[in-house]
């Protein structure tokens, strides 16, 4: 592409954008109308400020693809253009209503007709219907032209409208109300016309970016996104992919749009870039967030590649959704997977996702996938939960493991374990890190603490117990707020260092904790602990006192137990 054909930019007001026979259409793949009352109110307030100050107001950048005979495709900016068109329609509607009330009927009808033809579109001589200068996407355009442009209420009322149609009609009703409120006192049509021609269409200023083709448009998008402007990354990726399918007919495009909707509904609009990156990292060298769009643009250049990618994404989306929801029915066929997925979510780990997305296409036995999820959970407890190492290395190793699986270098469970060895904290390091671990008994940290204590209890007692199923409370042996009697040997600094260490916690029945243990001295608490069914409490009977050194000693013992719980063999 020659550099001088990439783009042209101008600063234009709405009057310049809509003059000289220009027309605009929103491609079928673009998202539906989505502005809500907060956006309409912001625009109205901006207009009132502009009118009072007589100063231009910057409306942002719009990106247009140049077509034939002054026709443009709106790649970015349709929400603003649609809303401003609806505002002008509300002004036209008010002028016609003035004429209907007998307020200078000829003059106000003429003003309304001039505004319609100047900013909204001319009437077709055969149908006598207005053909708007702005055509919306495939979902919204019929309603925009047949109802809004004609100012006709929807048949059957608002209830039967789709979400975007309801918003379009709500926008029109909002501005009809604002225009009537603004001009009803004086009822002067000329003031309405001045408001449109001198404020709305002259004082709202856009930077118009005009490009020759779709590829140029997405080069512009990358720049706009890098500067933090309007398009989300998901919009950007969707627009590019579906622009390759844009030459399809409406009936052919609809299944593509539905498939995109299914994918984004599963993974979530906000999470889609992360999902796409995991998808790419499950099959190729590591792709960073900033490289997503360039990677897709390089790899997907034809319609058949769009179809193939969407099919693959839909398959991966089901797994991505399941990995983010341990309670999902997705795991019914993977016995034991739910617990591993729950642990991964508990420790807020997602870097393992590319490995799972790759493995599911290679390891066909459900129990093999459950075992791989167990590997990831064990690695995560060691790496993230206890040793708290930098997560940068996680992404690199999981990506490498995923590629090894795809390319056949890790086709057995033993090979997958070996691929994860660089992020498996060695026993000696893990034991030392666990011996120094502190966790608050509140919020997410409290949930992680409860999980760790339940696993320690299960290992010590041999009883099948889980943090989700047990009724035990988490007991501070050295109380968070100790009484004066029995804890004098802890200075404030020693207390601060000790009371949130894992070695200072046990599991205890709610009745024993609240009514009998509380803030009592350690010797009194031991008598209560002896009544407990939990080994983490009954084992405290072997200690003669409870000091900072005792807590450290007990935590070192628990660290040896933890080492055997969260363990992989190589």
N, C-alpha and C positions, 0 to 999 in steps of 0.2 A: 504494500500500500504506500503510495507516495505520501510524503509528509504533509504536503499542502492540501491534500484531500481528506485528511483525518477529521477535522472539525472546523466549524466557523462559530464564532460567538458574537453576540450583540446584547446590549442592554435595551430591553423593549418593555413598553407598557402594554396593557391588555388591548388597547385600541390598535397599536401597531401589530400585535400578534394576529388580530382578527380582521385586519383590513386587507384590501386589494384581492379579495377573492380567495384568501387562504382557508383551508379546512384541515381538520385534525381528526384522527381516528386512534382509538386505543386498541392495540393488538388483542386478539382473543385470549392469549395466555396471561395477560396482565391480571392482577388481583382485582376483585370486585370493589365497588365503592365502599369505603370503610370509615370515613370521617363521622364523628359523633358530635353531640351538642357542645362539648367542651371546645372542639375545634371551630365550630360555627360561631360560638360566643367570642373566641379569641379574634377571629377575622372581623366580626362586627365591631368589637372594641378598637381594633387597629384602624378600621375605616373612620370611626368617630374621632379618633385622635388625629388622623390624617386631615379630616375635614376641618378640625379646629385649628391645626397648626399650619395647614397648607404646605406640608412637607412630604416629599416622596417616601414611600415605605417599601423596603426590600422584601420581596416574596420568595427569594431563593432561586435555585437553578432549575430549569426545565430542560430535558434532553429530548431532542426531536430527530427522527430519521427522515431525511428528505426523500419524498416520493415524486410522482409526476404531477405536473400542472398545479403547482402550489399546494400540493397535498403533503401532509406530514403525519408521521406516526408518533404518538406520544409514548416515549420509552420511560420517561420519569416526569411526573408533574400532573398526572391525570386527576388526582384528588383535588388539587387547587383549581385546576381549570374547570372541572365539573361543578365545584362549589360556587365559583364565581359566576358561571353560566346560570346556575339556579338562582343566585341572588338577583341577577338581571331579570330573570323570568318573574321573580316576585315583584320587582318594580313595574314590569310590564303589566302584570296582573292587577296591580293597584291602579295604574292609569286607566285600564279598561273598566275597573270598578267605579272610578270617579265619573267616567263617561256614562256608565249605567245609572249613576245617581243623578245625572243631569248637570254635572259640573263641566261646563265647556266641552260637550261631547265631541264636536268635530276636532278641536285642537288636541284633546287628550287621546282620542283614537289615533290621530296622526302621529303624535309623539310615541305611542306604544308601537305602532307599525314601524316607525323609523328605528327604534331601539331593537326590535325583533330582526329586521333585515340587516342592521349594522353589526350586531353582536351575536345573534343567535342563528340566523339563517333566513333565507328567503322562502316564500311560499312556492310550492310546486304549482304551476298553472293548472294542472289537470286535477289533482287531488285537493288542492287548496290547503294542504298541510305543510307545516314548517319542516324543512329539512335542516336540522341543526348543523352549525359549522363544526360542532364537536360530536363525534360518535363514540360511545363508550364500548366496553368490551362485549363479548358475545352474550354474557349473562344479563347485563344491565341495559343494553342499548334499546331493546324493544320498549321497555318501561319508560326509559328516558325520552324516547321520541313520541310514543303514543299517549303517554300520560303527562309527563312533566312539560314537554314542549307545547302540548295543547292545553296545559293547566287543567287536566281532567282528573278528578278523584278516581282511584282504582275501583273497578267493579268488585263488589263483594267486600269492600272495606280493606283496612290495613291488615287484618288478621291473616288473610290468605297470601300475603306477599312474602317473598324470600327476604332474608336478613338485609341484603344490600339494597333491595327495592324499598324496604321499610325505611332504611336510612336516607335514601334519596328523597322519599316523600316527606320524611321528617324534616329534612333540610329545607325543602320548599316551604313547608308549613312554618318553620322557625323564622325564615326571612320574610314571609308574608306578614307574620305578626310584628316583626321589628320595623318593617317598612310602614305598616299602618300606624304603629305607635309613633313613629318619627314624623309622619306627614299629615296625620288625620286632623290636627288642630287647624291648620291653615288650608288644607286641601287644595294646594296649588300644584298642578301638574308640571309646570315649568321647573319647580324646585326638585321634583323627582328626576326629571330629565337632566338637570344640571348635576345632581348627585351621581348619576350613572356616567355621564359623559365627561365630567371634570374631576371626579373623585375616584370612582371605582375603576374606570378604564384608563385614566391618565396618571394617577398618583401611586398605583401599585406597580412596582417595577420588578421585572424578572431579568435574570441572566439567561438568555436563550442560547443553548448549545445545539448546533445543528450538525449532524453527522451524515455521512454518505451511505453507510450500511450498518448492519447489526454488529459486526466485529468492532467497528469504530465506536459504537455506542457502549460496548462493554469495556473497551479501553478507558472511555470516559468514566464509566461507573467505578472502575478500580480507583481512579483518582478521587472521585467524589467520596467513596467509602473511606479512603485513606485520610481524608480531611474531616471525617466524622459527620458527613451530611446524611441525607434522608434515607437512602435505601438500606435495608438490613441485608446482611450477607445472604440470608435465605431468599429474599427477593431477587438479589443479584444472580444467584445460582439458578433459581427457577426461571427467571426471565431469559437467561442465556440458553438453558436446555430447551425450554419450550419455544424459543424463537426459531430453533432449528426445525420444529414441527409446525411452524406458523403457516406454512403454505397448504396444510391439510384443510379439508372442508370442516365446517362446524361439526358435522356428525362424526367425522374421523378424529377431530380434536377432543371431543368430549370424553372418550375413554382414557385418553392421556391425562386430561385434567383430573378425572376421577382417581386415576392411579396415583397421581401426585398428591391429591387430597388424602388418600388412604395412608400414604407413607408419612406425610407430615402430621396426620392425626395420631399415628402410632408414636412417633418420636417427639412430637411437639415442635412448633415453629421455632421457638428459641433454641431448642437443642439440636436442630437439624444440622448446622455447621459442624458441631462436635460429632454427631452421628456420621456425617459424610467423611469426616477426617478418619474416624475409626474404620470405616468401610475401606477407604483407600489404603490405610496403613495395614490392613489385613492381607494385602496382596502385592505391595510394592515397597520400595525404599521409603524411609520416613518422610512424611509430608507435614509441614508445619501449618498452623492455622492461616497464616498470611499467604501460603502457597495454594490454598484450596482452589480458588477461581482459576489461576493460571494452569493448574494441573488438569482441571476439568476441561478448560478451553483447548488444551493441547491434545487431550486424549479423546474427546468427544467432538467430532466435527460433522457427523452425518446423522441422518434420521434413524437409521438402523442401530447406530450406537446409542442414541437416546433411548430407544425401546429396550435394548439390552441392559443398559445401566438402570433404568427404572425397574425392570424385572428383578435385577440383582438387589437393588436397594430395598424393594418390597420384602424380599426374603430375609434380608439382614435386619430390616426394621422390626420384624416379629421378635427376633432374638434381642435386639436392643431394648425393646419395650419390656421383655421379660427380665432382662438383666437389671432393669431399674425398678422392678416390682417383684420382690420375692413371693408375694401372695398370689401372683398371677396363676391362672389355670394352665398357662403355658408349661409349667413344670410338672404337671401330673404324670407325664410319661418319663420323667427323669427323677427317679426315686432318690431322695437325698440331696438333690440340687438346691432345693429351696433354702436349706440352712446355709450352704456356702454362699449363695447369692445374698442372703440376709447379712452375713458377716461382711461381705464386700461393700454393701451399701452402708452398714453400720460404721465402717472405717472410711467411708467416702472415697472409695477407690474406683476409678474408671479406666485407668491406663491398660488394664488387662484385656479390654474389649476386643481389640484387633485379633488377639490370639484366639479367643472364643469364636469370632466370626470366621476365621480361617479353619479352625479345627472342626467346626460343625459340617464343613464340606468334605472333610477327609475321614474323620472318625465317625463311622455310621452307627456304632453301638451306643445307646443312651448311657450306659454305665461308664463308658470311656469319657464321654463329655462331663458326667458328674465328677469323675476323678480329676479331670483337668480343672474344673471349677474348684475342687478341693485344693489342688496345687496353688491356684491363684489366691485362695483365701488364706492358706498357711503363709505364703509369701507376704501377703498384705499385712497380716497380724504382726509378723516379724519386722517387716520393712517399714510399714506406715504406723502401725499401732503402738509398737514398743520402741523400736530403734529410731524411728522418726528421721529417716534419711531423706535427702533431696529427691523429689519425685522425677527430676529430669531423666535420671538413669532408667527409671521404670519404663518410660515411653520408648526409649531406644531399645531396651532388651525385649520388651513385649513385641515390638514391631519386628525385630530380628527373628524372634521365635515364630511369629505368624508367617513370615516369608519362608522360613525353614520348613514349616508345615506345608505351605502351598507347594513348595518346590521339591517335596519328598525327602528332605534331609532330616526331618523329624516326623517320621511316620509311625512311631511307637510311643507309648506312654513314657517309657524310660528315656527316650530321646527328647520328649517335651520337658521332662524334669531336668534333664541335663542342660537344655536351652535356657532354663530359668535359674540356673545355679549362680550366675553373676549377681542376681538380686536377692538371693537367699542368704540372709544374715547368718554367718557361721555361729555354731553353738556357743563358742566362747564369748563372742561379741554380744549375742542375744542375751545370754545369761547375765552379763555385766550390765547391759542396758535395762533389762527387766529389774535387776536388783536396785536400780536407781529410779524406777518409774514412779511418777506421781500423777494422780488423776483426781479431779474434782468430782464430788458426788452430786452432780447437777447437770441438767440439760444433756447434750449429746455425750459429753465426757462421762456423765453418770451412767448412761446406757452402756457405754463401752466398758466401764468399770464393772458393772453388774454382769456383763457377758464374761469377762475374764474371771471374776470370782466364781461364777457358776461352772465354768469349765474346770477351774482348780478344784472345786468341790466334787465334781463328777470324777475326776481323776483320783482324788484322795479317798473318797468313800465307796466308789464303785457303783453308786446309785445313778440311774439315768435321770439327770436333772438339767433343765435349760433355764436360761435367764427369762425367757418369755413365759414358761409354765410355772415357775416357782412363785411362792407367796412370800418368800423371805425378804426382809429389809436389809439394807447395807448398814452395818454397824461401824461407827468410829470407835475404836478401842480407846485411844487417846481422844477425848471428846473435842469437837470443833470449838466449843465454848466450855472449857473445864471449870468445875467448881473450885473453890479455894481449898477444900480438904482433899488430900491424896495426890495432887498433881503439882505440888510446890516445886518439885525438882526440875520441872520444865520451865526454862526461861522463855520469854516471849519469842526470842529468835529460834530456840530449839523447837518450840511448839509450831512455829511457822514452817520450819523445815520438815516436820514429822507428820502432822495430822492428816495430810493428803497423800502420803506414801501408800503404795499398795499393801505393804506389810502392816499397815495400821488399820486394815479393814477386815471384817469377817461377815458372814451371813448369819442372820439371827431372826427367829420368829418375831412377828410384829408385837405380840403381847409381851414377850420377854424384853424386847428392845425398849419400847416406849414406857412401860410401867416399872421395870425392875432394874434395867441397866442404866440408861440415861447418862448422867454426868457423874455417877458414883466413882469412888476410888477403884483402882484396878483389882484389889483383893475382893471387894464386894462384887465386882462384875464377874470375876471368875466363877463364883458360885452360881450366877445366872447362866454363864456360858456352859456350865456342866449339864444343864437341863436341856440344852439344844440338841436337835437332830442333825445339825450340820457340823462336819468335821472341822471346817475353818474356824468354828467357835470352840468346840470341845477340845481341840488340840492346844488351845491357849492355856489349859491347865498345867502344862509342863513348865511354864515360865514363872519364876518366883517374883519378878517385878516387871514393870513396863517402862523402859527408858528409851532414849534415842538409839542406844546401842542394841537394845532388844529388838526394836522395830527393824533395824538394819539386818540383824541376824535372821529374823523370821522371813524378811523379804528375800534374802539370799537363798533360803531354803525353798521358798515358793518359786524362785527363778529356776531352780533345778527341775521342779515339777513342770513348769511352763515349757521348758526346753523339750520335754518328752511329749507334751500335748501338741504343740505346733511344730511338727517335724516332717521332713521329707528325707528319703534315702536316695543316694546317688550311686 
